[in-house]
């Protein structure tokens, strides 16, 4: 019934993400603790949920679903069905507000935050809220000082990849400018 009502009474005390079922919250909490209690007997890989382990073990048993149009392989038939929408262009999930269409239901769910103003991801340092987890992850680098994107030409480092891409344009302009004078 909670699926229909939208009620999510189980909330993560770390990131405030909410769930309809307590077992889903328990699996989620492992993302914060790093706990991976499910171990593959074939290769010692570890997983947060039994479902992830079942999906992984199909790679060992050979039960793989292959795309006929590209080299992609999947451990579940439903994943192949969703993948095929990339090739067919099918987008069955449509926003009732603006008409945008999506391959996955989750894409529509995340998109709806634009219309509802929902911002479920909150910075634990300053309280700033975000629509998307990736935006929160990028924001957290302000607090940590982490700059994982490094220029291959000079020692500059950047907090987000788009800043590095913009920076690389400077090197390209300098290269083109030098090449202009070398041809004369």
N, C-alpha and C positions, 0 to 999 in steps of 0.2 A: 504494500500500500504506500510505503514511503516513496517508491519510484514515481507513483502517480501524484502524490501530494507535494513532492519536492523537499520534504522534511529531511534534514540531515542533522540528527542530534549528537553525533559523535564528532568532536572537534579535536584536532591536533593541538596540544599545548605549545608546540614549538612554532609552527607556521600558520596556525589557525585554519588549515584546510579542513573541510567538513565531509562527513561520510554518512551514508544511510545505515550502514551496518558496523557493529563493533569490530568484527573480524577484519573488515577492510581497513579500519583505523590501525589495528595491530600490525598488519602488513606494511602500511604506510610508515608507521613509527620506525620500522627497520631502515628506512632511508636516512633517518637522523642518527640512529645508533650504529649503522653499518653492519648489523647482524644479518647473517646469511645462513640460516639453519638447514637449508635443503641442499644436499651434496650429490653431485652426479657420481655414480659408481664407475663410470667409464673414464672420465678425465679429471675428476676432482674439482670441477667448476662448482661454485656455490651460488645459491639463489635465495631471494627474499621470500618467495612464495612457491607452493607446490605446483601451481599452474605454470610458472616460469620454468621449473625443473622439467615438467612433463613436455613442454614445448621444446626445450633444449635436447632432451633424450631422443627426440625424433631425428636429430642430426646424426646420431650414432646408428639408429635402426634403419636408416635409409628411407624412412617415411617422409619424403620431401615432395612438396608440390611445386612444380616448375612452370614458369611462364613460357608459353610457346613463342612469344614475340621478343623477349629479351633474355638475359642470363639470370634473372632474379629467381631465387628459390625461397620457399616458405615452409615452416613447420606446421602450418594449419591451413586447411582449405579456405576458411573465411578470410585469411590474410591475402591469399591469392585473388579471391573475388574482389576485395577492395583494391588491390594492386592493379587489376585489369582495367579499372576505371581510369587509370592514367592513360592507357592506350585507347580506350573507347571514347574518352571525354565525358563519360557519364558523371553527373553531379546530382545525385538524388536528394540531397538535403538542401532545402531552399529557405532563406530568411524571409519571414512573412512581412518584415518591415521594409527592407530595401531590395529584396530580390536576389541578393548574392547567393551563389550556389556552391556546395561543398561536396567533396568526395566522401568524407567521413562525417558521422553525426557529431563527433567531438569537435571538428572544425566549425560547425554551426554553433555548437554550445559556446565555444570560446569567442566566436564572432559576436554573439549576442551581447557580450559585455560592452561593446561599443554603444549599443542602444540602451542598455539598462544602467550603465555607469558602474556596474559591479567591479570592485577592485579587491579580489580575494587574497592578494599577496602583499603582506605588510613587512616593512623593514623593521627588524628587531632593535636596530640602533636608533633610528630617528622617527619611526612611525609612518614614514611615507608609504603610500599604498600604490599598487600596480595592478593592471588588468592581466598581465602575462608574467609567468614565472621567469622567463628569460630576462625580462626587463628588471625584475628584482635582483636576479643574479648579477647583471651588469652593474646595477646600482650599488650592490654590496661591495664592489671593488673600490668605490669611493672611500668606504670605511676601512677596508683592509689594505689599500694602497697597491693591490695586485695589478700588474700590467702584463698580461700573458702574451700579448701580440707584439712581436719584435720585428723591426725593420731588418731586412737582409742586406741593406746597403750601408746604413749608419747605425749608431747605438741607440736610436730612439725606441721607446716602448710605449704601448698604448693599452688603455683599459678595455676598449671595444674594437672589434675587427673593422668596423666602418671607419674609425679614426685612422687605422693603419692604411686602409685603402686610399683614403683622402691624402694621407702623407706621401704615399708612393707616387702620386701624381706629380709631386714636386720633383722627385728624382727623374721622372719621365720627361718633365719639361726641361730640366737641366741637361739631360742626355740629348734631347732634340736640339736644344740651343747650341750645345757644343758641336753636335753633328752638322749644324748649319754652317758654322765657321770652318769646319774641317773640309767641307766640299768646295770652298772658295779657292 
